[in-house]
Structures are given as structure tokens and as C-alpha cells.
Amino acid sequence: MVDVMLKPEILDPQGQAVLSALPRLGVSGIVGVRQGKRFELELADGVEADGAVLARVEHLAATLLANPVIEDYQVRVEEPAAEAAG
Amino acid sequence: MVDVMLKPEILDPQGQAVLSALPRLGVSGIVGVRQGKRFELELADGVEADGAVLARVEHLAATLLANPVIEDYQVRVEEPAAEAAG
């Protein structure tokens, strides 16, 4: 799982749009909204999320998934069972 | 924190694009990529992420942040300290 968020100092118009829609929906108590992206990477059967694989995913995140100039990213491992809902 | 992902049966062209770029980057062992959105909602000082607040955020996720026809969403609480990286 790779989470990508705009850096805090970068303006986030999508988050701002959500934030400004909240009063219209009668929601209070929320003072900030930031929108980002998430990527679920599914590993092949038998491939363990060990250090080497995570290093590869980290490299991927920095080169393909995120733009390190304006975005922060975070790689984390999630078990398949922990997925989904809605 | 609200995570929004396309339902598994919905085609995800962005994820497909990432997946098809992997061999070019020399990355193997990844068999699936799905791209989604994540929203960080910051609560006002003194507002606890209790049941009532989570119910409001859940409602928000279903009406504003996600399209329940094609997307699944998941609301979870994250402590501010657990944030960031990159």
C-alpha cells in the first residue's frame, strides 16, 4: 500500500473544495481536509513483503507513483483480510 | 481518514496504467495495482473521534467523498503523530 499526499506547504484545491462544502452539508468540527492518492499493490503469490520488496516499492513510489517535489509518500504493508468495506 | 477505492468489479484504468509501467521499470512480483483516493480530515481542537463524529464522517464519505455506486470507502481514525513521511 502506498499513500501519497501533497506536502503540507503545497496548496490543495481539492481538499479546500471539500472543506468549503462541509457547512452546506451541516457538518461542523472539521477544520482541515487534504486529499491524496492511495495505491494498492498486490504481490504475486509466494512473494513476501520483506525488505527487498519494500525497497523496490519505495523506489517505485518515489519515481512513478508520487512526485517527490510536491508530494510525500508512505509505504505500508496491509494484509489482504484487512481490506475493503463500504 | 477516509479511504476511497473503486469497487473490485469496476475497471481501474489508472491502476492498469501503473501496472503496465512496472516491467519497463524493471519491477516484478507485483500482479495488481488499484488506485484510489484518501482524504485526511482534521478535527477541531477538543473534538474527539467518538461514535457521533465518526457517524458524521461516515455520512460525509457516502455523500460527498465517495460515489457508493462504483466506490467502496473506509473510515478510520489516525493519530496526528502517525502521519507523514516521504
Backbone of each chain as nested JSON, in Angstrom:
{
  "chains": [
    {"id": "A", "residues": [
      {"number": 1, "name": "MET", "atoms": {"N": [0.852, -1.183, 0.0], "CA": [0.0, 0.0, 0.0], "C": [0.895, 1.243, 0.0]}},
      {"number": 2, "name": "VAL", "atoms": {"N": [0.669, 2.15, -0.923], "CA": [1.422, 3.395, -0.953], "C": [0.438, 4.558, -0.828]}},
      {"number": 3, "name": "ASP", "atoms": {"N": [0.614, 5.365, 0.209], "CA": [-0.202, 6.562, 0.387], "C": [0.581, 7.763, -0.107]}},
      {"number": 4, "name": "VAL", "atoms": {"N": [-0.039, 8.591, -0.917], "CA": [0.615, 9.79, -1.442], "C": [-0.217, 11.005, -1.055]}},
      {"number": 5, "name": "MET", "atoms": {"N": [0.396, 11.952, -0.396], "CA": [-0.293, 13.199, -0.03], "C": [0.544, 14.378, -0.491]}},
      {"number": 6, "name": "LEU", "atoms": {"N": [-0.12, 15.449, -0.88], "CA": [0.594, 16.689, -1.145], "C": [1.33, 17.118, 0.115]}},
      {"number": 7, "name": "LYS", "atoms": {"N": [2.508, 17.696, -0.036], "CA": [3.231, 18.22, 1.116], "C": [2.389, 19.297, 1.791]}},
      {"number": 8, "name": "PRO", "atoms": {"N": [2.526, 19.453, 3.105], "CA": [1.67, 20.408, 3.831], "C": [1.76, 21.835, 3.298]}},
      {"number": 9, "name": "GLU", "atoms": {"N": [2.914, 22.211, 2.753], "CA": [3.066, 23.6, 2.291], "C": [2.5, 23.81, 0.888]}},
      {"number": 10, "name": "ILE", "atoms": {"N": [2.072, 22.747, 0.228], "CA": [1.511, 22.855, -1.12], "C": [-0.006, 23.03, -1.015]}},
      {"number": 11, "name": "LEU", "atoms": {"N": [-0.524, 24.005, -1.739], "CA": [-1.96, 24.263, -1.75], "C": [-2.714, 23.046, -2.298]}},
      {"number": 12, "name": "ASP", "atoms": {"N": [-3.829, 22.716, -1.674], "CA": [-4.61, 21.545, -2.057], "C": [-6.034, 21.981, -2.401]}},
      {"number": 13, "name": "PRO", "atoms": {"N": [-6.269, 22.372, -3.653], "CA": [-7.59, 22.909, -4.018], "C": [-8.715, 21.893, -3.846]}},
      {"number": 14, "name": "GLN", "atoms": {"N": [-8.439, 20.612, -4.08], "CA": [-9.492, 19.603, -3.924], "C": [-9.92, 19.495, -2.471]}},
      {"number": 15, "name": "GLY", "atoms": {"N": [-8.918, 19.469, -1.579], "CA": [-9.231, 19.434, -0.157], "C": [-9.993, 20.672, 0.278]}},
      {"number": 16, "name": "GLN", "atoms": {"N": [-9.566, 21.825, -0.254], "CA": [-10.25, 23.084, 0.059], "C": [-11.701, 23.044, -0.384]}},
      {"number": 17, "name": "ALA", "atoms": {"N": [-11.94, 22.468, -1.554], "CA": [-13.304, 22.389, -2.071], "C": [-14.179, 21.536, -1.153]}},
      {"number": 18, "name": "VAL", "atoms": {"N": [-13.613, 20.419, -0.702], "CA": [-14.368, 19.559, 0.223], "C": [-14.648, 20.32, 1.513]}},
      {"number": 19, "name": "LEU", "atoms": {"N": [-13.613, 20.971, 2.032], "CA": [-13.761, 21.699, 3.299], "C": [-14.858, 22.749, 3.201]}},
      {"number": 20, "name": "SER", "atoms": {"N": [-14.896, 23.469, 2.079], "CA": [-15.878, 24.55, 1.959], "C": [-17.28, 24.016, 1.695]}},
      {"number": 21, "name": "ALA", "atoms": {"N": [-17.384, 22.736, 1.34], "CA": [-18.713, 22.143, 1.141], "C": [-19.323, 21.663, 2.453]}},
      {"number": 22, "name": "LEU", "atoms": {"N": [-18.498, 21.52, 3.49], "CA": [-18.978, 20.92, 4.743], "C": [-20.094, 21.721, 5.415]}},
      {"number": 23, "name": "PRO", "atoms": {"N": [-19.947, 23.053, 5.559], "CA": [-21.026, 23.793, 6.223], "C": [-22.363, 23.624, 5.502]}},
      {"number": 24, "name": "ARG", "atoms": {"N": [-22.318, 23.605, 4.164], "CA": [-23.526, 23.395, 3.371], "C": [-24.197, 22.074, 3.728]}},
      {"number": 25, "name": "LEU", "atoms": {"N": [-23.377, 21.074, 4.08], "CA": [-23.916, 19.766, 4.443], "C": [-24.208, 19.676, 5.936]}},
      {"number": 26, "name": "GLY", "atoms": {"N": [-24.025, 20.777, 6.635], "CA": [-24.357, 20.783, 8.061], "C": [-23.344, 20.064, 8.93]}},
      {"number": 27, "name": "VAL", "atoms": {"N": [-22.122, 19.907, 8.423], "CA": [-21.097, 19.216, 9.201], "C": [-20.165, 20.247, 9.825]}},
      {"number": 28, "name": "SER", "atoms": {"N": [-19.991, 20.196, 11.127], "CA": [-19.048, 21.089, 11.784], "C": [-18.007, 20.247, 12.522]}},
      {"number": 29, "name": "GLY", "atoms": {"N": [-17.004, 20.909, 13.073], "CA": [-15.988, 20.211, 13.858], "C": [-14.809, 19.724, 13.038]}},
      {"number": 30, "name": "ILE", "atoms": {"N": [-14.846, 19.984, 11.729], "CA": [-13.725, 19.597, 10.875], "C": [-13.046, 20.87, 10.377]}},
      {"number": 31, "name": "VAL", "atoms": {"N": [-11.753, 20.995, 10.661], "CA": [-11.057, 22.252, 10.375], "C": [-10.079, 22.143, 9.208]}},
      {"number": 32, "name": "GLY", "atoms": {"N": [-9.885, 20.929, 8.718], "CA": [-8.964, 20.803, 7.604], "C": [-9.249, 19.538, 6.812]}},
      {"number": 33, "name": "VAL", "atoms": {"N": [-9.109, 19.622, 5.487], "CA": [-9.266, 18.449, 4.628], "C": [-8.117, 18.459, 3.627]}},
      {"number": 34, "name": "ARG", "atoms": {"N": [-7.41, 17.348, 3.511], "CA": [-6.397, 17.207, 2.467], "C": [-6.752, 15.955, 1.669]}},
      {"number": 35, "name": "GLN", "atoms": {"N": [-6.703, 16.086, 0.35], "CA": [-6.985, 14.923, -0.48], "C": [-5.691, 14.378, -1.05]}},
      {"number": 36, "name": "GLY", "atoms": {"N": [-5.575, 13.07, -1.064], "CA": [-4.395, 12.442, -1.628], "C": [-4.766, 11.2, -2.405]}},
      {"number": 37, "name": "LYS", "atoms": {"N": [-3.759, 10.437, -2.77], "CA": [-3.977, 9.223, -3.543], "C": [-3.506, 8.026, -2.75]}},
      {"number": 38, "name": "ARG", "atoms": {"N": [-4.079, 6.874, -3.049], "CA": [-3.56, 5.644, -2.47], "C": [-3.474, 4.583, -3.553]}},
      {"number": 39, "name": "PHE", "atoms": {"N": [-2.443, 3.791, -3.479], "CA": [-2.238, 2.727, -4.451], "C": [-2.182, 1.406, -3.699]}},
      {"number": 40, "name": "GLU", "atoms": {"N": [-3.01, 0.48, -4.106], "CA": [-2.927, -0.88, -3.572], "C": [-2.127, -1.714, -4.555]}},
      {"number": 41, "name": "LEU", "atoms": {"N": [-0.983, -2.193, -4.112], "CA": [-0.158, -3.061, -4.951], "C": [-0.329, -4.481, -4.451]}},
      {"number": 42, "name": "GLU", "atoms": {"N": [-0.736, -5.359, -5.356], "CA": [-0.944, -6.751, -4.969], "C": [0.288, -7.554, -5.361]}},
      {"number": 43, "name": "LEU", "atoms": {"N": [0.872, -8.23, -4.379], "CA": [2.074, -9.017, -4.649], "C": [1.683, -10.384, -5.204]}},
      {"number": 44, "name": "ALA", "atoms": {"N": [2.555, -10.924, -6.045], "CA": [2.326, -12.256, -6.589], "C": [2.334, -13.276, -5.458]}},
      {"number": 45, "name": "ASP", "atoms": {"N": [1.635, -14.395, -5.667], "CA": [1.643, -15.483, -4.69], "C": [3.078, -15.883, -4.39]}},
      {"number": 46, "name": "GLY", "atoms": {"N": [3.377, -16.078, -3.13], "CA": [4.706, -16.538, -2.76], "C": [5.711, -15.418, -2.595]}},
      {"number": 47, "name": "VAL", "atoms": {"N": [5.334, -14.191, -2.973], "CA": [6.23, -13.056, -2.758], "C": [5.91, -12.44, -1.404]}},
      {"number": 48, "name": "GLU", "atoms": {"N": [6.871, -12.422, -0.515], "CA": [6.674, -11.862, 0.818], "C": [7.034, -10.373, 0.811]}},
      {"number": 49, "name": "ALA", "atoms": {"N": [6.329, -9.6, 1.619], "CA": [6.614, -8.164, 1.716], "C": [7.813, -7.956, 2.635]}},
      {"number": 50, "name": "ASP", "atoms": {"N": [8.968, -8.459, 2.204], "CA": [10.178, -8.325, 3.025], "C": [10.941, -7.052, 2.638]}},
      {"number": 51, "name": "GLY", "atoms": {"N": [12.104, -6.893, 3.212], "CA": [12.861, -5.664, 2.992], "C": [13.154, -5.37, 1.537]}},
      {"number": 52, "name": "ALA", "atoms": {"N": [13.533, -6.4, 0.781], "CA": [13.901, -6.177, -0.623], "C": [12.69, -5.71, -1.422]}},
      {"number": 53, "name": "VAL", "atoms": {"N": [11.542, -6.346, -1.194], "CA": [10.325, -5.974, -1.923], "C": [9.906, -4.567, -1.526]}},
      {"number": 54, "name": "LEU", "atoms": {"N": [9.97, -4.271, -0.228], "CA": [9.569, -2.937, 0.22], "C": [10.493, -1.868, -0.357]}},
      {"number": 55, "name": "ALA", "atoms": {"N": [11.782, -2.186, -0.479], "CA": [12.718, -1.231, -1.062], "C": [12.356, -0.958, -2.518]}},
      {"number": 56, "name": "ARG", "atoms": {"N": [11.933, -2.021, -3.232], "CA": [11.521, -1.865, -4.626], "C": [10.269, -0.995, -4.721]}},
      {"number": 57, "name": "VAL", "atoms": {"N": [9.312, -1.248, -3.82], "CA": [8.066, -0.475, -3.824], "C": [8.353, 0.975, -3.453]}},
      {"number": 58, "name": "GLU", "atoms": {"N": [9.263, 1.165, -2.525], "CA": [9.679, 2.516, -2.111], "C": [10.243, 3.273, -3.313]}},
      {"number": 59, "name": "HIS", "atoms": {"N": [11.098, 2.579, -4.078], "CA": [11.691, 3.184, -5.27], "C": [10.607, 3.539, -6.283]}},
      {"number": 60, "name": "LEU", "atoms": {"N": [9.661, 2.626, -6.448], "CA": [8.513, 2.813, -7.333], "C": [7.713, 4.042, -6.921]}},
      {"number": 61, "name": "ALA", "atoms": {"N": [7.472, 4.148, -5.61], "CA": [6.686, 5.264, -5.092], "C": [7.372, 6.586, -5.431]}},
      {"number": 62, "name": "ALA", "atoms": {"N": [8.692, 6.598, -5.294], "CA": [9.431, 7.844, -5.499], "C": [9.528, 8.216, -6.98]}},
      {"number": 63, "name": "THR", "atoms": {"N": [9.478, 7.213, -7.87], "CA": [9.702, 7.502, -9.282], "C": [8.42, 7.538, -10.098]}},
      {"number": 64, "name": "LEU", "atoms": {"N": [7.462, 6.696, -9.75], "CA": [6.275, 6.541, -10.599], "C": [5.006, 7.056, -9.923]}},
      {"number": 65, "name": "LEU", "atoms": {"N": [4.826, 6.736, -8.646], "CA": [3.531, 6.989, -8.003], "C": [3.419, 8.391, -7.425]}},
      {"number": 66, "name": "ALA", "atoms": {"N": [4.534, 8.909, -6.906], "CA": [4.49, 10.232, -6.291], "C": [5.444, 11.166, -7.017]}},
      {"number": 67, "name": "ASN", "atoms": {"N": [5.205, 12.439, -6.88], "CA": [6.134, 13.461, -7.347], "C": [6.81, 14.039, -6.109]}},
      {"number": 68, "name": "PRO", "atoms": {"N": [8.039, 13.609, -5.817], "CA": [8.667, 13.97, -4.531], "C": [8.869, 15.471, -4.35]}},
      {"number": 69, "name": "VAL", "atoms": {"N": [8.756, 16.236, -5.434], "CA": [8.912, 17.682, -5.299], "C": [7.738, 18.279, -4.516]}},
      {"number": 70, "name": "ILE", "atoms": {"N": [6.551, 17.765, -4.785], "CA": [5.373, 18.345, -4.135], "C": [4.616, 17.357, -3.26]}},
      {"number": 71, "name": "GLU", "atoms": {"N": [5.006, 16.075, -3.283], "CA": [4.229, 15.078, -2.547], "C": [5.088, 14.275, -1.578]}},
      {"number": 72, "name": "ASP", "atoms": {"N": [4.472, 13.925, -0.46], "CA": [5.056, 12.955, 0.464], "C": [4.411, 11.603, 0.21]}},
      {"number": 73, "name": "TYR", "atoms": {"N": [5.154, 10.547, 0.478], "CA": [4.535, 9.223, 0.35], "C": [4.952, 8.344, 1.503]}},
      {"number": 74, "name": "GLN", "atoms": {"N": [4.209, 7.293, 1.66], "CA": [4.39, 6.393, 2.786], "C": [4.052, 4.988, 2.287]}},
      {"number": 75, "name": "VAL", "atoms": {"N": [4.961, 4.068, 2.472], "CA": [4.723, 2.682, 2.069], "C": [4.371, 1.877, 3.315]}},
      {"number": 76, "name": "ARG", "atoms": {"N": [3.297, 1.111, 3.243], "CA": [2.981, 0.252, 4.385], "C": [2.393, -1.051, 3.88]}},
      {"number": 77, "name": "VAL", "atoms": {"N": [2.495, -2.067, 4.722], "CA": [2.032, -3.405, 4.364], "C": [0.668, -3.622, 5.001]}},
      {"number": 78, "name": "GLU", "atoms": {"N": [-0.247, -4.141, 4.221], "CA": [-1.572, -4.431, 4.741], "C": [-1.933, -5.852, 4.335]}},
      {"number": 79, "name": "GLU", "atoms": {"N": [-2.44, -6.625, 5.278], "CA": [-2.85, -7.99, 4.959], "C": [-4.131, -7.945, 4.124]}},
      {"number": 80, "name": "PRO", "atoms": {"N": [-4.282, -8.866, 3.183], "CA": [-5.464, -8.864, 2.314], "C": [-6.771, -8.864, 3.111]}},
      {"number": 81, "name": "ALA", "atoms": {"N": [-6.798, -9.563, 4.225], "CA": [-8.036, -9.663, 5.013], "C": [-8.456, -8.311, 5.568]}},
      {"number": 82, "name": "ALA", "atoms": {"N": [-7.487, -7.403, 5.759], "CA": [-7.8, -6.1, 6.363], "C": [-8.438, -5.142, 5.374]}},
      {"number": 83, "name": "GLU", "atoms": {"N": [-8.588, -5.574, 4.13], "CA": [-9.116, -4.702, 3.07], "C": [-10.608, -4.414, 3.173]}},
      {"number": 84, "name": "ALA", "atoms": {"N": [-11.058, -3.535, 2.264], "CA": [-12.474, -3.373, 1.874], "C": [-13.421, -2.847, 2.936]}},
      {"number": 85, "name": "ALA", "atoms": {"N": [-14.631, -2.697, 2.541], "CA": [-15.776, -2.167, 3.306], "C": [-16.59, -1.252, 2.41]}},
      {"number": 86, "name": "GLY", "atoms": {"N": [-17.567, -0.612, 2.956], "CA": [-18.322, 0.339, 2.185], "C": [-19.773, -0.054, 2.084]}}
    ]},
    {"id": "B", "residues": [
      {"number": 1, "name": "MET", "atoms": {"N": [-9.693, 9.913, 8.719], "CA": [-9.115, 9.44, 7.466], "C": [-10.169, 8.636, 6.719]}},
      {"number": 2, "name": "VAL", "atoms": {"N": [-10.421, 8.986, 5.467], "CA": [-11.366, 8.231, 4.653], "C": [-10.621, 7.713, 3.427]}},
      {"number": 3, "name": "ASP", "atoms": {"N": [-10.624, 6.385, 3.266], "CA": [-10.017, 5.774, 2.081], "C": [-11.12, 5.419, 1.108]}},
      {"number": 4, "name": "VAL", "atoms": {"N": [-10.953, 5.799, -0.139], "CA": [-11.949, 5.51, -1.165], "C": [-11.27, 4.713, -2.274]}},
      {"number": 5, "name": "MET", "atoms": {"N": [-11.818, 3.549, -2.574], "CA": [-11.294, 2.728, -3.671], "C": [-12.436, 2.358, -4.604]}},
      {"number": 6, "name": "LEU", "atoms": {"N": [-12.141, 2.247, -5.885], "CA": [-13.111, 1.699, -6.82], "C": [-13.477, 0.287, -6.391]}},
      {"number": 7, "name": "LYS", "atoms": {"N": [-14.722, -0.094, -6.545], "CA": [-15.129, -1.471, -6.254], "C": [-14.332, -2.424, -7.129]}},
      {"number": 8, "name": "PRO", "atoms": {"N": [-14.069, -3.625, -6.621], "CA": [-13.209, -4.563, -7.365], "C": [-13.717, -4.86, -8.77]}},
      {"number": 9, "name": "GLU", "atoms": {"N": [-15.044, -4.815, -8.976], "CA": [-15.577, -5.172, -10.299], "C": [-15.546, -3.992, -11.273]}},
      {"number": 10, "name": "ILE", "atoms": {"N": [-15.16, -2.818, -10.789], "CA": [-15.081, -1.647, -11.667], "C": [-13.679, -1.542, -12.251]}},
      {"number": 11, "name": "LEU", "atoms": {"N": [-13.611, -1.322, -13.545], "CA": [-12.327, -1.2, -14.235], "C": [-11.565, 0.02, -13.702]}},
      {"number": 12, "name": "ASP", "atoms": {"N": [-10.263, -0.137, -13.482], "CA": [-9.446, 0.946, -12.928], "C": [-8.322, 1.266, -13.897]}},
      {"number": 13, "name": "PRO", "atoms": {"N": [-8.568, 2.159, -14.866], "CA": [-7.55, 2.424, -15.894], "C": [-6.269, 3.019, -15.331]}},
      {"number": 14, "name": "GLN", "atoms": {"N": [-6.37, 3.827, -14.272], "CA": [-5.149, 4.405, -13.694], "C": [-4.267, 3.313, -13.103]}},
      {"number": 15, "name": "GLY", "atoms": {"N": [-4.91, 2.395, -12.354], "CA": [-4.152, 1.281, -11.789], "C": [-3.538, 0.423, -12.871]}},
      {"number": 16, "name": "GLN", "atoms": {"N": [-4.329, 0.185, -13.95], "CA": [-3.822, -0.602, -15.08], "C": [-2.596, 0.057, -15.7]}},
      {"number": 17, "name": "ALA", "atoms": {"N": [-2.646, 1.389, -15.805], "CA": [-1.53, 2.119, -16.411], "C": [-0.27, 1.946, -15.57]}},
      {"number": 18, "name": "VAL", "atoms": {"N": [-0.444, 2.031, -14.24], "CA": [0.71, 1.843, -13.356], "C": [1.248, 0.428, -13.507]}},
      {"number": 19, "name": "LEU", "atoms": {"N": [0.32, -0.54, -13.505], "CA": [0.729, -1.943, -13.595], "C": [1.523, -2.196, -14.873]}},
      {"number": 20, "name": "SER", "atoms": {"N": [1.076, -1.62, -15.982], "CA": [1.749, -1.894, -17.246], "C": [3.067, -1.132, -17.358]}},
      {"number": 21, "name": "ALA", "atoms": {"N": [3.286, -0.166, -16.479], "CA": [4.567, 0.555, -16.492], "C": [5.645, -0.186, -15.706]}},
      {"number": 22, "name": "LEU", "atoms": {"N": [5.234, -1.142, -14.865], "CA": [6.196, -1.784, -13.96], "C": [7.3, -2.544, -14.691]}},
      {"number": 23, "name": "PRO", "atoms": {"N": [6.968, -3.386, -15.696], "CA": [8.05, -4.114, -16.364], "C": [9.09, -3.17, -16.959]}},
      {"number": 24, "name": "ARG", "atoms": {"N": [8.62, -2.061, -17.523], "CA": [9.545, -1.062, -18.078], "C": [10.526, -0.559, -17.031]}},
      {"number": 25, "name": "LEU", "atoms": {"N": [10.05, -0.491, -15.778], "CA": [10.904, -0.015, -14.687], "C": [11.675, -1.165, -14.047]}},
      {"number": 26, "name": "GLY", "atoms": {"N": [11.53, -2.362, -14.602], "CA": [12.271, -3.498, -14.083], "C": [11.746, -4.044, -12.769]}},
      {"number": 27, "name": "VAL", "atoms": {"N": [10.496, -3.766, -12.473], "CA": [9.914, -4.254, -11.222], "C": [9.048, -5.471, -11.505]}},
      {"number": 28, "name": "SER", "atoms": {"N": [9.314, -6.565, -10.819], "CA": [8.477, -7.75, -10.972], "C": [7.889, -8.132, -9.62]}},
      {"number": 29, "name": "GLY", "atoms": {"N": [7.022, -9.117, -9.612], "CA": [6.45, -9.612, -8.356], "C": [5.184, -8.886, -7.946]}},
      {"number": 30, "name": "ILE", "atoms": {"N": [4.754, -7.92, -8.751], "CA": [3.512, -7.216, -8.451], "C": [2.498, -7.581, -9.523]}},
      {"number": 31, "name": "VAL", "atoms": {"N": [1.35, -8.122, -9.094], "CA": [0.39, -8.653, -10.062], "C": [-0.865, -7.792, -10.177]}},
      {"number": 32, "name": "GLY", "atoms": {"N": [-0.995, -6.8, -9.313], "CA": [-2.19, -5.968, -9.4], "C": [-1.95, -4.605, -8.789]}},
      {"number": 33, "name": "VAL", "atoms": {"N": [-2.515, -3.579, -9.404], "CA": [-2.428, -2.221, -8.853], "C": [-3.815, -1.599, -8.948]}},
      {"number": 34, "name": "ARG", "atoms": {"N": [-4.291, -1.055, -7.841], "CA": [-5.541, -0.296, -7.86], "C": [-5.245, 1.078, -7.285]}},
      {"number": 35, "name": "GLN", "atoms": {"N": [-5.733, 2.108, -7.966], "CA": [-5.525, 3.456, -7.454], "C": [-6.813, 3.971, -6.844]}},
      {"number": 36, "name": "GLY", "atoms": {"N": [-6.687, 4.633, -5.715], "CA": [-7.85, 5.22, -5.063], "C": [-7.513, 6.577, -4.49]}},
      {"number": 37, "name": "LYS", "atoms": {"N": [-8.442, 7.081, -3.689], "CA": [-8.261, 8.396, -3.082], "C": [-8.222, 8.256, -1.569]}},
      {"number": 38, "name": "ARG", "atoms": {"N": [-7.565, 9.197, -0.933], "CA": [-7.63, 9.244, 0.518], "C": [-7.858, 10.687, 0.954]}},
      {"number": 39, "name": "PHE", "atoms": {"N": [-8.651, 10.838, 1.97], "CA": [-8.964, 12.157, 2.496], "C": [-8.537, 12.205, 3.951]}},
      {"number": 40, "name": "GLU", "atoms": {"N": [-7.707, 13.183, 4.288], "CA": [-7.363, 13.418, 5.684], "C": [-8.269, 14.522, 6.206]}},
      {"number": 41, "name": "LEU", "atoms": {"N": [-9.113, 14.202, 7.164], "CA": [-9.985, 15.201, 7.778], "C": [-9.408, 15.546, 9.136]}},
      {"number": 42, "name": "GLU", "atoms": {"N": [-9.135, 16.819, 9.343], "CA": [-8.565, 17.248, 10.617], "C": [-9.687, 17.77, 11.511]}},
      {"number": 43, "name": "LEU", "atoms": {"N": [-9.805, 17.174, 12.688], "CA": [-10.862, 17.595, 13.617], "C": [-10.422, 18.833, 14.385]}},
      {"number": 44, "name": "ALA", "atoms": {"N": [-11.392, 19.66, 14.757], "CA": [-11.115, 20.843, 15.554], "C": [-10.573, 20.423, 16.919]}},
      {"number": 45, "name": "ASP", "atoms": {"N": [-9.773, 21.301, 17.529], "CA": [-9.268, 21.042, 18.875], "C": [-10.435, 20.724, 19.807]}},
      {"number": 46, "name": "GLY", "atoms": {"N": [-10.269, 19.713, 20.614], "CA": [-11.298, 19.387, 21.59], "C": [-12.399, 18.492, 21.05]}},
      {"number": 47, "name": "VAL", "atoms": {"N": [-12.388, 18.254, 19.724], "CA": [-13.372, 17.327, 19.155], "C": [-12.753, 15.926, 19.134]}},
      {"number": 48, "name": "GLU", "atoms": {"N": [-13.38, 15.004, 19.823], "CA": [-12.869, 13.639, 19.873], "C": [-13.483, 12.809, 18.746]}},
      {"number": 49, "name": "ALA", "atoms": {"N": [-12.696, 11.852, 18.229], "CA": [-13.21, 10.984, 17.169], "C": [-14.075, 9.893, 17.773]}},
      {"number": 50, "name": "ASP", "atoms": {"N": [-15.203, 10.291, 18.383], "CA": [-16.091, 9.319, 19.018], "C": [-17.16, 8.854, 18.027]}},
      {"number": 51, "name": "GLY", "atoms": {"N": [-18.088, 8.075, 18.51], "CA": [-19.095, 7.483, 17.64], "C": [-19.874, 8.496, 16.829]}},
      {"number": 52, "name": "ALA", "atoms": {"N": [-20.28, 9.598, 17.468], "CA": [-21.105, 10.59, 16.78], "C": [-20.318, 11.241, 15.649]}},
      {"number": 53, "name": "VAL", "atoms": {"N": [-19.064, 11.59, 15.931], "CA": [-18.238, 12.23, 14.903], "C": [-17.972, 11.247, 13.762]}},
      {"number": 54, "name": "LEU", "atoms": {"N": [-17.679, 10.003, 14.116], "CA": [-17.41, 9.014, 13.076], "C": [-18.651, 8.775, 12.213]}},
      {"number": 55, "name": "ALA", "atoms": {"N": [-19.829, 8.81, 12.836], "CA": [-21.065, 8.639, 12.072], "C": [-21.234, 9.787, 11.076]}},
      {"number": 56, "name": "ARG", "atoms": {"N": [-20.871, 11.014, 11.516], "CA": [-20.961, 12.165, 10.63], "C": [-19.986, 12.02, 9.462]}},
      {"number": 57, "name": "VAL", "atoms": {"N": [-18.767, 11.578, 9.795], "CA": [-17.759, 11.412, 8.741], "C": [-18.18, 10.299, 7.776]}},
      {"number": 58, "name": "GLU", "atoms": {"N": [-18.765, 9.257, 8.328], "CA": [-19.264, 8.14, 7.512], "C": [-20.316, 8.655, 6.513]}},
      {"number": 59, "name": "HIS", "atoms": {"N": [-21.213, 9.491, 7.016], "CA": [-22.255, 10.068, 6.173], "C": [-21.633, 10.942, 5.074]}},
      {"number": 60, "name": "LEU", "atoms": {"N": [-20.637, 11.724, 5.476], "CA": [-19.889, 12.573, 4.561], "C": [-19.228, 11.744, 3.47]}},
      {"number": 61, "name": "ALA", "atoms": {"N": [-18.616, 10.64, 3.875], "CA": [-17.926, 9.772, 2.928], "C": [-18.913, 9.251, 1.888]}},
      {"number": 62, "name": "ALA", "atoms": {"N": [-20.109, 8.882, 2.348], "CA": [-21.093, 8.287, 1.447], "C": [-21.716, 9.322, 0.52]}},
      {"number": 63, "name": "THR", "atoms": {"N": [-21.774, 10.593, 0.942], "CA": [-22.486, 11.587, 0.144], "C": [-21.553, 12.492, -0.653]}},
      {"number": 64, "name": "LEU", "atoms": {"N": [-20.379, 12.795, -0.101], "CA": [-19.515, 13.797, -0.725], "C": [-18.218, 13.209, -1.259]}},
      {"number": 65, "name": "LEU", "atoms": {"N": [-17.59, 12.332, -0.47], "CA": [-16.231, 11.902, -0.807], "C": [-16.207, 10.721, -1.76]}},
      {"number": 66, "name": "ALA", "atoms": {"N": [-17.166, 9.825, -1.615], "CA": [-17.184, 8.641, -2.463], "C": [-18.479, 8.585, -3.256]}},
      {"number": 67, "name": "ASN", "atoms": {"N": [-18.434, 7.849, -4.353], "CA": [-19.641, 7.535, -5.105], "C": [-19.968, 6.071, -4.813]}},
      {"number": 68, "name": "PRO", "atoms": {"N": [-20.958, 5.822, -3.938], "CA": [-21.19, 4.449, -3.476], "C": [-21.616, 3.498, -4.59]}},
      {"number": 69, "name": "VAL", "atoms": {"N": [-21.987, 4.038, -5.744], "CA": [-22.362, 3.154, -6.846], "C": [-21.134, 2.41, -7.37]}},
      {"number": 70, "name": "ILE", "atoms": {"N": [-20.008, 3.11, -7.435], "CA": [-18.822, 2.483, -8.018], "C": [-17.657, 2.391, -7.041]}},
      {"number": 71, "name": "GLU", "atoms": {"N": [-17.785, 2.998, -5.854], "CA": [-16.643, 3.03, -4.943], "C": [-16.978, 2.465, -3.557]}},
      {"number": 72, "name": "ASP", "atoms": {"N": [-15.998, 1.837, -2.965], "CA": [-16.06, 1.448, -1.557], "C": [-15.293, 2.476, -0.749]}},
      {"number": 73, "name": "TYR", "atoms": {"N": [-15.695, 2.669, 0.501], "CA": [-14.93, 3.57, 1.341], "C": [-14.79, 2.972, 2.733]}},
      {"number": 74, "name": "GLN", "atoms": {"N": [-13.852, 3.521, 3.461], "CA": [-13.484, 3.003, 4.764], "C": [-13.067, 4.198, 5.612]}},
      {"number": 75, "name": "VAL", "atoms": {"N": [-13.699, 4.358, 6.748], "CA": [-13.354, 5.442, 7.658], "C": [-12.485, 4.874, 8.767]}},
      {"number": 76, "name": "ARG", "atoms": {"N": [-11.375, 5.539, 9.042], "CA": [-10.554, 5.084, 10.166], "C": [-9.928, 6.272, 10.855]}},
      {"number": 77, "name": "VAL", "atoms": {"N": [-9.565, 6.067, 12.102], "CA": [-9.004, 7.148, 12.908], "C": [-7.498, 6.984, 12.945]}},
      {"number": 78, "name": "GLU", "atoms": {"N": [-6.784, 8.084, 12.746], "CA": [-5.33, 8.041, 12.796], "C": [-4.859, 9.174, 13.691]}},
      {"number": 79, "name": "GLU", "atoms": {"N": [-3.953, 8.881, 14.579], "CA": [-3.422, 9.938, 15.443], "C": [-2.499, 10.838, 14.634]}},
      {"number": 80, "name": "PRO", "atoms": {"N": [-2.483, 12.132, 14.915], "CA": [-1.644, 13.073, 14.156], "C": [-0.178, 12.638, 14.098]}},
      {"number": 81, "name": "ALA", "atoms": {"N": [0.324, 12.044, 15.169], "CA": [1.735, 11.661, 15.222], "C": [2.062, 10.585, 14.199]}},
      {"number": 82, "name": "ALA", "atoms": {"N": [1.041, 9.779, 13.818], "CA": [1.27, 8.669, 12.899], "C": [1.385, 9.127, 11.444]}},
      {"number": 83, "name": "GLU", "atoms": {"N": [1.227, 10.415, 11.214], "CA": [1.22, 10.971, 9.855], "C": [2.583, 11.006, 9.171]}},
      {"number": 84, "name": "ALA", "atoms": {"N": [2.556, 11.404, 7.91], "CA": [3.701, 11.894, 7.138], "C": [4.814, 10.901, 6.851]}},
      {"number": 85, "name": "ALA", "atoms": {"N": [5.805, 11.361, 6.163], "CA": [6.998, 10.665, 5.69], "C": [7.312, 11.126, 4.279]}},
      {"number": 86, "name": "GLY", "atoms": {"N": [8.227, 10.46, 3.611], "CA": [8.491, 10.791, 2.216], "C": [9.892, 11.259, 2.033]}}
    ]}
  ]
}
